[in-house]
Amino acid sequence: EHIVQKIGCTTVFATHFHELTAMEETHREVKNCHVTAKRATDGTNGLSFMYEVRAGPCLESFGIQVAEMANVPSIVVSDAKRKAAELENFDYKRRKSTDTFMNKFKALPLNSFSTIEEKKNAVMNLLRQQ
C-alpha cells in the first residue's frame, strides 16, 4: 500500500500473499498478472512453465511440485503439503465478495441518519444484498 499510495512507481511482485493480490480491487493502479504453467498429462510429475503472462492472480501454486522435482527431502515436501491443505481454505472469490461488501459498507452515509434505527436498517439492507 505504501508503494501505491506514497511512492507511485511501477513495481513488479512475485507473491502468493492473497492480501496483496486483493489490492487490485481497492487500488485501480494495481493489476494482477501471472505466468502460466502446465502439468504433465502422461502421469509423471512434470511441469512446463509456458512464460505466457495472463491477467489475474495465480490461484494455484506449483511450489510443492517444483520441490518434488528438485528432490527436496520428502519430510519437507510432506510438511509443505499439509500446510498447503490448511491454507487452501482461502477463496479468492469469497475475499473479493468480502472486499466489495466492505467498500459498500464504508460508502454508507451513516452520519446522515438521525436515529440508530435508520443506521441499523441501512446496514441490514446491505447485509440482505449479500
Buried (B, 14 or more C-beta within 10 A) or exposed (E): EEBBEEEEEEEEEEEBEBEBBBBBBEEEEBEBEBEEBEEEEEEEEEBEEEEEEEEEBBEEEEEBBBBBEEEBEEEEBEEBEEEEEEEEEEEBEEBBEBBEBEEEEEEBEEEEBEEEEEBEEBEEEBEEEE
